[in-house]
Amino acid sequence: MAKTNADFGKKYTFYRPDYVINFQAVVSLKGFSTVNVEIAPCVNKAAQWDQKITLQLSEQDLYKYFYTFSHQRLFVYESKYHGTNRKKSIKFIEEEGGCTISVSNEGKVFYFKCSVGEWFYGQLLMLEQLLGHALSLSEARSIILETKSPKAVKTS
């Protein structure tokens, strides 16, 4: 049986007063393990999931992330033209204090500034999906918390 986007796995959700972000392990329609990134407005501490923008990272997105990660560079990446109408985009700007992630769909843009800890879990999920197995927290800590060069690598 072919795998569908209904095959969901581990997820991490983080809140701010204005927005909420969700990283969730999924299996793409093409059968590869990847991550959905969703950002939704937040009103009175309640996520407005009916207004969310969701992007599924492509294989290329994951490999470009891994390339910058494995070269111990800060990650700056933008990917455009996701989805059936090809009007979506996602952008990651990693810095020492975490990562700012923006998603857009047909001109609507949502931003979420992940703390170092939140970005740790986002990266953990991307690595686990790319590698095809879960990492222990000690393995993840030794891999993800390596000091990265302040010179960012932009991969578009």
N, C-alpha and C positions, 0 to 999 in steps of 0.2 A: 504494500500500500504506500502510495506517495505521501510524503510528509507535507503538511500545510502550515500556514501561519498560526493554526490553532495549537501547534506544539510549543507551548510556553514552558519556560523554566524559571530559574532563580531570578529575582528582581530586587532592585534597590530603589527606594523612593525617598526624596529629600524635599523639604518645604522651605519657602521663604514667605514673607508677608504677601507678596504679589504673585509669585509663581511656584509651581511644583514641577519637579523633574522625576522621571521614571526611567531607569535602565532595566531592560528585561531580556533575558536569554530566549531566543527563538530559533526555529529552524525555518529557513526560507523556502519559498515554493520550489526553488532549484535544488533543495536538499542540503544546503550547507548551514552550519551553525553560525549564528550571528547575533546581533543585538539590536533591539528596537530602542530608540531614544524618543521619549515623549515629554513635551513641556505643555503645561496647561496653566491658565490663570488661576489665582487663588483669591477667594473673597471670604473675609471673616474666617480664615483658617480652614476653609473648605475648598478642595480642588474642584475646578469646573471642567471635568473630564470631557464633557460634551463639546468643549471649545478647544480641545487639545490639537497640537500638531504632532504627528508621529512620523519618524523617518526610520527606515530599516537600513543599517549599515551594509554596504555591499562587500563582496569579497575584496575588491580593490581598496575600499575604505579601511578594512581591517589590516590588510597587508601594508598599506602606507602608514597606518598607525604603528604597526610592529616595526617597520623600517626605522622610523624616527626614534621609537622606544629603544630598539636594540643598539642604536648608535648614540644613546644617552644624550639626546637632544630634546629640548622643549618642543612640544608638538603644536604646530600651526597648520591647520588643514581646513579646506573648504571643499565640499562636494556639492555639485548642482545637478539638477535634472533627475531627481528621484521620482518614482511613482508613475502612474499611467498617463497623467497629463504633463509630466516632466516639468512641473513648475515649483518643485520643492528644492530646498537646499539645507545644508547643515554646516556649521563652522565651529571649530574648536580652536581656542587660543589658550594654550597652557602657559602658566607662569609659575614662579616659585610659590605663590600663595594659593594655587589651585588651578582651575580651568574655567574660562567663560565659554559657554556653549550657546549658540543661537540656532534656531530652526525657523524656516520661513516656508510659507505656502501661499502662492498667489498674492504676494505683497504683504501678507500679515507676518510679523516677525515677533518671536518670543525669545527672551534671553534668560539664562540662569547662570549665576556665578557659583560654581562648586568650590567648597573649601578643599584644603589638602586632603582631609579625611574622606569627604564625599567623592572626590576625584579618584582617590585610591580604590574605592569600591567600583567605580565606573570602569577604571582600567583593569581591575581584577576580572570583572565580567567579560570584557573584551578579550583579554588574554586567555581566559578559560575557554571561551567559545572558539578562538583561533587554534588553541592547542588541543581542544577536544577532550579535556579533562579538568576536574576541579583541582585547585591549588590549596594547600594548607595555608593558614594565615602566616606562618613563619616563612614558608617558601615565597609567598606573595610579598611579604615585607622585605625580604632580602632582594627580591627582583625589582619591585616597583619603587622602593625608596632609595635606590642608588642615586647618587648625586648626578644631576643632569647638567650639561653645559648650558650656560645662559644664552648661548647663541642658538636661537630657534631654527629649526629646519622647516621651511614651508613646502608642503607637498600638495599640489592642486592637480 
